[in-house]
Amino acid sequence: MLYNSIATASVAFASVVSALPTELSKRANIDTTVLQFALTLEHLENVFYKQALKNFSQEDFQKAGYSADYYNDLKYIAHDEEQHVLLLEGALTAAGVTPVQACTYSFPYYDVRSFITLSSVLEGVGTSAYLGGAPLITSKQYLTVAASILVTEALHTSLQRLAINEVPMANPYGTPLDPMSVYTLAAMFIVSCPASNAALPFTSYPSLQVDGSTCTCEEPQCGSPSDVVKRGDGWASRHHGWPETWRPQQSNSCTPPSPGKSVMFTANSTIPAGSYVTFVSGLSVVSVQGNIDGADITAAVPAQAMGQTYVFVTSQDEKGTLTAADIQYGPAVLEVNPPPPSIDYSILKE
């Protein structure tokens, strides 16, 4: 089932911008709004990496089990994010639009390892944002620029996933995510923004978080999928979408979620009867009838989910296309352990 990113992104965008037509065939030129949103995300990443490099030295990374080369790679990532900011600011200024400025942020990491884990998630969201926003861009020149940034964000994602022993290319396809959902995830880290910033036409969806018994292998010493430890600092205590019971210094093991495993998600209010858990992963959108208990809903992870997956509670079976009007809660971010690769060698001649 293909993820119709054009329809999903456009419907989500149109639902919060009253000036936009609802007919997708008559899409207005909203390029500068898309660029402002992209700049908002790049500001967040730019500050995120610079703060971490200021907070942690190369020695801190080496004590945590990471090499000097890896620390140098992080500097390249920070440089990339800075260049993305400058490029987008220049494009907006050239278009006669005042670029938004960086905001004040709160990033819930407490040490090198929790920083890298959060980095892997943020980079994945950034990659999904560019992929999901591409259909909204009218200018071919802007689209080429966005695609160029997307490639770099994907490289960042792969590096950071590898650093926490997650499969870098866990899904054969990137996962497009509509602007409203991306904003929901990004807004949790934003404390305040300059009053002069142009308002973005988004609001956050009601929150959804992964149950705390779900975790993945992310420490440098993890040698196999069975060597798993919980993530840190209780991100869910301030930021929805992250497992509630992750706390600093926990070392107890748990089983990483794989397709077929039941996972519980918690909403911020009682979930309506008949709701579905919808998994968005790669080019697949799969809805599973959920078992509901108040604000909790449990569903088995579908076979199509691999790697960083976005999970929503929806009012109906989405049947391959996520519709904004059906979203009740989400997205939560769920890492799904991919199955072993299957390779057909029959094309090779003896």
N, C-alpha and C positions, 0 to 999 in steps of 0.2 A: 504494500500500500504506500503510495508515494505521498510525501509531505508537500502539499500544495502551498509553497512558501509565498507565492504571489498573492493568492487569495487570502491566506491567513494574515500576512503582514498588512495588506491593504485594508482588509476589513477592520483589523485592530486599530490601524491608524485613523480610518474614517470614523470609527465609533467615538473617538475623542476629539476630533477636529470637525466642528459643525460646518465649517465652510467647505469641506471636501464633499464631492458628490459620492453617493453610495454606489453608483455604477462603476465597476472597475474599468470598463472600457473607456470611461471619460475621466481618467485620472488627471488631477491637476498637477502642475509643476510645484513640488514641495522640496526641491533640492536643497535650498538653504536651511530648511528646518531639519532635514536629514543630516546635513553637515553639522549643524549645531548639536544635534544629539550625539553624533560621532565624536565631536570635540568634547562633549561632556564626559563621555566614557574614557577618552584618551587622557583628559585631565586627571581623572581618578587613577588610572594606571600609572601615569607619570609621577604623581605624588606618592603612590603606593611603593614604587620601587626606590625612589629617592629616599623616602623615610627609612626603608629597610636597610639600604646601604649605609645610611647615617647611623642607624641603631646597632647594626651588626658589622663587625670587622671580618676580614678574611680569616683571622684566627678563630673567630666564633664559628664560622662555617666549617673550618677544618676540624674543630673539636666535635662538631655534630656529624662528622663523617664525610664531608664534602671537600673536593679538591680545590686547589688554587685556580685551576682551569675553569671549574664550575663557577667560582666566584667572579672570575673575569667575564664569563658568559652573561652573568647577571648584569654586569656593567653595560654590556652590549644591548641587553634588553632595555635597560633604563635609557640608554642613548636613543634606541629606536622609538620608545614612547615619547620622548622629548621631540624628536623629529616629526612624529605624527602630529603632535600638538601644533608645532610651528607651521607645518604644511596646511592643516585645516584652518588655522587662524588666517594664513595668507589668502587662502581660497575665499573665505568669507569676506575678508576685507576687500578683496578685489571685486566681489559681487555687491559691494556697498552695504554689507551687513556687519554690525558690531559683534565680534566673537564673544561668546560667553567666557567668563573667567573661571579659574579653578575654585572649588568650594572648600569647605572644611570637612574633613573626613574622620571616621573612626574605623580603624582596621583591627579586628579582634585576633591578632596573633600575639603570642607571648614568648616565642623563641624561634630559632632558625627553622626548625622542622615545621612548626605550625604556619610560619610565613610561607614556606615553599608549598605546603598543602593548599593554603588559601590562594597562592599565586596560580597554581594549576587550575583551580576552579574559575578564577577571574579571567584567565587567558581563554579558557574554554567558552565562557560567556561572551567575551569580546569577539572571538571567532564566529560564534553563532549569531551575534548581533550584526556583523558585517554581511554575513551570508543571508540572513533574513531581511535585512534592509535593502539589499541590492535591487530588488524589483521595484522599489519605490523611487529610484533615481531615474530622472529623465535624461540628463546630459550624459552622452557617451564618454566625454572627457572625465567627468566626475566618477562615472562608473569604473573607468580604468584605474583611477586613483584609489577608489575604495577596494577594488580587487587586489591592487598592489599591497595595500595595508593588510588586507585579509590574509594574504600569503605569509606575511611576516608574523601576524598574530598566531597563525596556525603553527609556525615554527616554534614560537615561544611556548605554545601549548604542549607540543611534543616534548620539548626539553624538560619542562616542569613535570609532566606526567612521568617521564622516565626517571626523574630525580626522586620520585616517591614510589618507584617500582610499580607503576601502573603501565599497562601496555600503551605506548604512545599513539599507535594507530588502531585503537580498540574497535573502531567502527569503519567499515569501508567507505562511509560517506560522512561529510560534515553535517552538523545538525543546525538547520536554520531556525531562528527564534525571532518572533515578531517584536516590534519595538516596545509594546506595552509590557510584555513579559520581561524583556531585558531591563526596562526601567524599574520594574518591581524588584529585580535582583540587585540592581545598582543602587537604588535609593536607600537600601538598608545601611549602606556605608556612608551616606551623606548626612552630615550634621546640620549644616547650613550653607547657603550660597549667597554671593553678593546680591544686594537688592537690585543692582543694575543689570543683572543677567536677564535675558529674555526668557519668559516662561515657556517651558516645553509643554506640548499638548498631551500630557500623560498623567495618569494617576495609577497608584499601585493596586494590584489585585489583592483580595483578602489572603492572609498568609497561610502557608502550608509548610510543615516541616517533617523531616524524616524521623522515624522513631529511633531512639538512641541505641537500640541493640544492633543497628546496622553500621558496619564499618568496613574499611578497606586497608590493605597493606600499604603503608606510606613512609615507613622509616628506612634509612639507608641499609640497616642490617637485615631487612626482610629478604629472604632468599627464595621464597616460593609463595604462591597464593595462600598457603595454609599458615604462614607466619604473619599474623595480622595483629594490629594494635589499634586502639581507639584514637580518634583525632583529639585535638585539644581545645581547651579554653571555653567550652560551653558556648559556641557561637550562637546557639539558638536562644540563649538567655537574653540576647539583645537583637539578634538577627534571625528572622525566620528563614526556613529553607534548609537549616543545618540540624543534624541530629541533636536532640535535647540533652542527652547524658554525656556528651563528649566533655571531658574535663582534663586539666593539666596533669601530667605525670601518670596517667593511667596506663598500665601495661598489660591488663588482662586481655586475652585473645577473644575473638569472635569470628564468626564465619562471614566472609564477604558475600554480598548478594549476587546470585547468578540467576539466569533465566529459570523460571519454575519456582523459585523461592518466594514465599509470601513475605511482604514487607508492609509494615503499618505506617500510616501517615496521620499527622494530627493537624486539624484546622483550628482556626481561632474562634469557632462557634459550632453549634450543632449542625452536622451535615444532613442535608435533606435526604429522605428516603429515596431509593432508586438511583442514587448518584453513581457515576463511574469514575474509576481511576484511569487517567489517560496518560500514556507514556509517549514522549516525543524523543526519538533517538534516530540519528542519521536521517534518512528520508522516509522513515516510518512513523505513523501516528496510530497507536493501538489502544483501544479502550477496553478495560476489563471491569466487569461488574464487581463493585466493592462490597465487602461485608462491613456494615456500619454499626458503630457503637458510640453514640453521642457525637463527639468531635473527632473520633478516631475512625479511620477507614483502612481496611486491609485488602490487599490484592496480590495475586501472584505476578511476578515480573514476566512479561512476555518474551518469547524467543527473539523477537526483533530488537530488543533493548541491549545495547552494548556500549560500554564506556560511559562518558558523562551524559546522563539522560535527564530530561526535564519532565517533571511529573505534575499533573493538574488533576483536580477534581472537577468533573464536568457533569452537566445535567443530563447528557445523553451519550450514546455511543457515537464517537466522532467519525467513524467509518473512513479513516484515512486522511481527513482534513480537519485540522483544529479550527474551530469557529469561536471568535472572541466572545460572542453573546452566550455561549454555552459554558464558559469558564466560571466556576464558582470559587475556587481557591487555587493558589499556586503562583509561579512554579516552585516546587522543591527540587533540589539538585541531588540526584542519586547516581552514584558510581556503580555500574554493573560490570561484573567480571565477564569478559567475553569468552566464548567457547574456544577450544583449540582450533587453529586454522585448518581448513579443509582445502587441499590443493589437488587439482586434477592434472595429472602428468600425461594424459593420453595424447595430448597434442604433440608431444615429443616423439620423434621417430627413432626407432632403434638403429 
